[in-house]
């Protein structure tokens, strides 16, 4: 059994981020990271993410000295404009959101972010302070059940080397960090053990909410770098282009780009790697209409990824063979040459893929535990307040969850990776404030981060769940709500706040503050509406009584 100061399960952004901040703190001399994938930055082609990394995320990379490297690996900017490519090849560019000059986002691929973070651990890895074990499959996590246990925490795993026999490994960490996602094995271990510690059986179970975007399915298509699209011939007037009903209209200052709008240009347009695109499909019934969303990548030679996000009853999910998928895509996107963009093998692989599903918003109220090897009372002290549990003799160990293991939700607001980075920063700050003592630090971490997790999960339920146009009525109402609240916020900023989505783009407010301001604005709008309705009713009543009297 190998002792270590910290064992981190999961080498995603939250896991690597935890290691990056722990190595900057002297007490953490030996850190081990277990990862089930064959490499840290391996690309999951079926679920290839592009992160919107904002100032919340940069709170971690600033602390680790990696923010410049993240910017260099991604596309940084304070504004976003989407270029919509219609079925006839004409385009329209709409600014989507604009931040202040002091704020910006970095759009970076998941693999690109992981590479930067992994390189940030290189020196500590050479010094032996960090060891990353890939191809590691967890088998058991044992938390202390009695004072006679040899170690408060024992984690066993199997190293499954390609083509070789599995090698069993055992670890006894002082701090176990679960950065292993929505189906966290560390969280399950806490949940299984809670009753034996005298805690409610559901103590570590998530609070699950509902959202209109939950259950939406998605697949990712791999396009070649800078893929072309067909422009219309000059003989076709731009007025013949029907705007797609899914096109976003929330932005102002529309720039009707001249791509393919005459001038005798019959060459192809280009879906440039460094730009945002939405390729719109032909008009069709709701269960057949489709569009592609393309986020930018900095490398001009890298493949482009295109997302298809649709409800479960969409015809897209019935396509199980490459020829079926190719025919559907070509019919839906006449502005693209599908046979030139995808090989038969690629189409077959996409058709056979299960893709992914947006989860229901969920969060934990409790996600830390403090364990002592020698104690006469409960072995687990669950953190519920800032007050630390009484000191107990014996070595102190602890468990903490971060990232998706604490809170998980659809990507509506682009806050998954950013909130995970804030979790890690919060854990590191709590360790500092507790002078490295887990009995003091873990309660601080949970008390500070639990309200933020709950507020963010709630914001997801109404922030931007209809942006995928899965329900056009909901989509239109969502856009109208954004415009109306923006107008009221300009008219009386002391009384009203903007809608959730634009508020989250700023980073000066916490999730709790944003939620509270949105709810306060909603109450004031209802009160204003009631006052207007009452006034109108009173005027109508007086007029009707005046007419009868005359």
N, C-alpha and C positions, 0 to 999 in steps of 0.2 A: 504494500500500500504506500503510495507516494503522497507525502504531505505537501501542501502548498498554501500560500497566503490567500489566493483567490482562484477559483475555478469558474470560468465563464462558459456557459453552454450556449453556443450559437455565435458564428463569426459574421453576422450581418452588421449593418451600421451601428446598432445599439451595442452589440458585443465588442466590436473593435473599438468603439468610442469609449466603453468602460475601461478597456485595457489602456487606451491612450491617456486617460486621466489618472488611472491608478499608478502608472509607472512614473508619474510626476510627483508622487507622494512617497516619501522615504520608507514607511513601514511595509509597503507592498513590494517585496523583493522577488517573489516567485509567483508568476501568473501563468495559468494554463488555460488555453481556449480549445474547446472541442467543437468541431464542425463536421456535419455529416456529408457535406459536398466534397468532391475530389479536389477542389481548389477554392481559395477564398473569393477570387474575382470571376469564377466561372459564370458564364452567361446562360440563364434559363431562357432559351429562345421562345418558349411558349408563353412566358410571362416576363417579357423584357420591359423593365420600368425606366421611366425618365422622371427623376425627382425634381420638384420645385423647392430648392434649398434656400430658405429665407434667413433673416437675422436670428430667428429662434434656433435654427440649425447651426448657424455660424457661432452661436454662443459656445458650442463645443469645439469647433475647429479653431476659433480664436484662442481658446484656452490651450489647445494642443499645438498651436502655431502652424496650422495647415490651411487657413482660409485662402491664402494666395494660391496655393496648389490646387484647391478646389475650383477657384475661379479660372485658372489656366486650363483645367480639364473640362470645364463646362462652358455654357453660354450665359454671360452675366448681363443684366440690364434692368432698368427701372420701369420699363413698359413692355407690353406684349401686344402684338397685332396678329390676328389670324387672317390668312389669305384663303378665301373660299374659291375652290375650283368647281364651276358648274359642269353639268353633264356635256354641254356643248363646247367646253374649253375656255369660256370667258371667266374672268376672275373679279373678285371684289375683296378689298382689304379693309378690315374693321379693327380699330384699336380696342382691345378687350379690357385692359385695366392699366392705369398709369400711376406709379408711385412718386413720392417726392424724390428730390435729387439725392437726399441722404440715405434713401432706402433702395435696395435692389434685390433681385432674386438671381440664383444661379440654377440653370436647368442642366442637369448632369445625369448621365446614365447610372443605373445602380452599379454596374461593373466598374465604371469610372470612379465613382465615389469610394467603393471598396478598395480599389487599387491605391488611391491616394492615402486612405487610412492605413492600409497594410504597410505601405512604404514608410508611414510615420512611426511604425513599430519596429522598423528594421534594426535600428541601433540597439534597442532594448532586447531584441531577439538575439543579436550577436553577443550581447553581454550575458545572455542566459536568464534574463529577468522575465522574458516572455517566451512561451512555447505554444505554437499553434499546431494542433493535431487534426488533420483532415481525414476524411473517410472514417470518422469515428461515430459509432452507433451506440447510443446509451442503452444499457440493459437494466440497471436498477439505480434508484436513488434512495438511500436509507437515511432517515433522520432519527436522531437519538430517541429511543423509547424508554430507557431507564438509565440510571446513574452508573450501571456497570458496563455500559457500552465502551468499546475501545476508542471510538471517536464520535463526536456529535453528528458529523455528516460524513457519509461514505457514498461515493459515486463510482459506479462500475460501468465500463464501456468496452466495446470491442473495436479494435483497429482492423478494418477490412481492407487490406492492401489488394489492389487489382491483381487477380491471378494467384493470390496467396491465401494461406490459412489465416483465420482471424486471430488476432493477438489480444488477450484479455488485459485490461488495465483497471487499476483501482486507485482512487484519489481520496484524500482526507483534507478538504479545504477548510480554512478559517472562515472564508466568505464564499458562498455559492451564489452566483448571479445567473438568473434565468433570462437570457436574451434570445429565447428560442421560439418566439412568435405566438400566434393565436392558439395553437395546440401545444402549448408549452408543457414539456415533461416535468420541469421543475415545479410548475404550478400544480400539476396533477399530484406530484409527491406531497406538496403542502396540503392539498385538499384531502388526500387519502389519510394523512396522518393527523389532521386537525381534531377529529373526535377523541383520539387517544391522548391528546394534549388537553382535553377538557374544554375544547372550543366547539361552537356550533358546527354541524356537518357542512353547512353552506358558507362557512366563514371565508373561504378563498374562492367561492364561486362568483362568476361575473354577473353583473347587472346587465341584462340584455334589453335593448330598446328596439323600436321599429323605425324604419326609414323608407321612403318611396324608392330609393336607389338600391336597397338591399335585395339580393337575389338576382340582380342583373348579371348576365353572363358576358364574358369577354374572351376574345382571342387576339393574338398578336401576329400580324403578317410581317415577314421579313422582306423588305424591298431592297433593290440594289442602291448604291449611293447615288444621290441626286437623280432620282428616277424621272423620266420624261412623261409629259402628258400632251395630248393633241390639242393644238390651238384651232379655232375655227378659221375657215378660209375667209378672205377679205370680202367675198360676195355675200356673206351672211351678216346682216346688220346686228349690232349689239342689242338693239331693242327686242330682238327675237328671243333673247335669253330670259327664260322665266326664273326669277329668284326661287331657290329651293325653300320650302316652307320650314326647314330646320335651321336655316341660317340665323345666326345670332344677330339681334338688332338692338342690343342694349347699349352699344357704344355710339359715340358721336364722331364728327369729323371723318366721314366716310371718304376713303380714297379709292375711287374707281380706277384701279390700275389699268394701264393700256394693253395688258397682255392679250393679244388676239383680237383686239377691237378694231381691226381694219388695217389699212396701210399695205395690203398685199402680202402680209406675213403669214405663211402657211407652215412655218417650221414648228417644231415641238417646243412647248414650254418646259420648265424644269422645276421639280419639287426640291428646291435647294436644301441641302442638309441643315443649314443654319437658320431656317425659317420655320414658323408654325404654319401648318396647312390643314384644312379640312376639305377632303375630296367628296363632293356631294353626289349622291346617286340620283337616278331618274325618279320622277314622281311615281309612287306606287302605294298600295294599301299599307297601313301601319305595320302589318306583319311581314312586309316584304321590303320596305324602304330601308336603305342602309347608307352609311357614310363612313369614311376613314378619317381618323384623327392622327396627325403626325406631329410629334414633338421634336424640337431641334436637337441635333447632335453637332458637336464642334468639329470633329474629324470629317473632312470632306470626302474621305475615302471609306468611311464606315458605312455599313448597311443602315438603311432607315427602317424604323419600325412603325407600323400602322395599326391602330387599335380599332376593333369592331366591338361595340358594346350594345347589347340588345336583350330584351326580355326573353324568358324561356320559351314563349310560344311563337317566336319569330322563325320564319322558314329557314333562316341561316343555320339553325341547329339541326336541321334534318338532312343537311348535306354531308354524306359520309364517305364520298369518294372524290378523288382529285378531279375527274372530268365534270362531276356535278358542281363542285365548287368553282372550277374555272368558268363554266358556262354561266353560272349565276353572277359571278363577279364581272364578266364581260358584258352581260345584259344590264347590270346595274350601273356600270361605269364605262360608258362609251368613250369618254375622254382618255381612257387608259388602254394600252395594248397589253392585256393580261398575259398572253402567251410569251411576250417579250420580257415581262417583269418576273415571271415565275416559271420554274421548270416543272415538269410533271411530278417529279419526286417531291418538290416543295409543296405543291398543291395537295398531294396525297398525304403528306405529313401533317399539314394544317387541318385537313378534313378529318384525319384520324385522331387529332388531339382533342382532349377534353376541355382545354382552356381553363378559365378560372371563374369564380363567382364572388360578387361583392358580399361581404359578410354583414350581419346586422350590427349596428353600433353597440359596443359593450365595453364595460370597464369594471375594475375591481375596486372595492372599498378597502380591502386589506391585501397587501402584497409584500410584506416583510415578516420575518420571524427572527427572534433571538433565542439561541439555544445555549445552555450551559451543561457541561459534562457532569457536574456534581450539583445536585439541587434536591431539596426535599419536597418541593411542591412541583407544579407543572413544569415540564421541561421546556415548554414553549411560552415565551412572553410575546403575545401579539400586540402590535403597536396600534393604539387607538387615540393617543394624546401625546402632547409634548413631554409629559412627565415620564422619565425613564423608570423601568422596573427596578426593584430593589436589587442591590448587588448580591451576587451569589458566588461562592467559592468555586474555583475551577476555571478552565479555559473557556472563553466565550467565543461562540461561533454564530454565524447568522446567514440568513437567506434573503435575497432581494430580487425582485422582478423589475425589468425595464422594458420599454417599448411596447410592441404588440402583445407581449405577455400580460401587460397591465391594461391596455386599451387598444381596441381594434375596431375599424369602421371602414366604410367605402371611401375612396380617394376624393370625395367631392370637393374638399377644401384644401387639398394638397398639404395636409398637416401630419401625415403619418410619420415620415422621417424626422420632421422638425420637432414634433412633440417627443419623439423617442430621444433625440439629442438633448432636449430639456430635462428628461428623466435622468439621463446620465450625469448631466451637469448638477442636477439637484442632489443626486447620490453623492457626488464628490464634495459638494459644498457641505452636506450633512456630515460627512466623514471629517472634514476640516473643523466644523463647529463642535463636533463631538470629540475632538482630539484623537481620532482614530478608534475610539471605544465604540464597538458595535452596539452595546447596550444603550448608549446615548444617541448614536448616529442614526440607526435604522428607524427609531420612532420619529425622529425629526424628518427624515426623508419621506416617510409615508404621510405624515401629517401635512407636509407642505405640498406634496404632489397629488394626493388623492382628490382634493377639490378640483384641480385642473383637469384630471382625467375625467371626472364626472361632467364637468362643464363642456369639455370638448366633445364628448360622446353625445351630449344633448344638442350642441350646436349642429352636429352632423345631421340630425333628424330634420332640420328645417333650413339649413344654410344654403345648399345648392343641389338638392337631390334630383331636380328635374333638368339639369343641364344636358343630360343625355337624350332629351327629347323622346323619352319612352312613353310619355303621355303629353300630347300637344296642349291640352287644356291646362295641365299643371305647368308645363313649360312656359306658356304665355302668361299665366298668372304670376309665376316666379319672376319673369322679366318685368312685368308691370309693377310688382312689389319693389323691385330694385329701383326703378325710376321714381316711383312715388316717394319712397323713403329718402332717396337722394334729394329730391325737391324739398321735402319738409325739413331735412337736415340743413340745407342751405338757407331756407326761410327762417328757421328758428333753431339754430344749432344748440342753444342752451336747453331746449326741451326735447329734441328729437335726434336720433342717431341714424346713420345709414343702415342698409340691410346687412345681414351677417357676412355675406361673401366679401364685399369691399372692406368691411372692418377687419376681417382676418388678414387681408393683404398687408395692413400695417402691423407692426410688431411692438408698438409701445404699450399696448394693453394686454393683460393676461386673458386667458380664455374665460375665467370667471367674470372679469370686468366686461368683456364683450357680451357674454350671455346676459348679464344683469342689465346692461344698457339696451340690448335688443328687447328684452322683456318689458323694460320700463317704457320704451317707445311704443311698443304694441299696446300697452294699457292706455297711454295717452292718446294714441290714435283712435282707439275704441271710444274713449271718453269724448274726444273731439267729434267723432261721428255721431255719438248719441246726442251731444249738444246741438249739432247742426240739424239732426232729424227732429229733435224737440222743437227747435225754433221754426223749422219749416212747417211742422204740424200745427204749432200755435198760430202762425200766420194764416194757414189754410182754414183753421177753425174760426178765427175772427172774421175772415172774409165770408165764409159760409153763413155765419150767424148774422153778419151785417146784411147780406143779401136777403135772408128770410125776414129780417126786421123791416127792411124797406118794402 
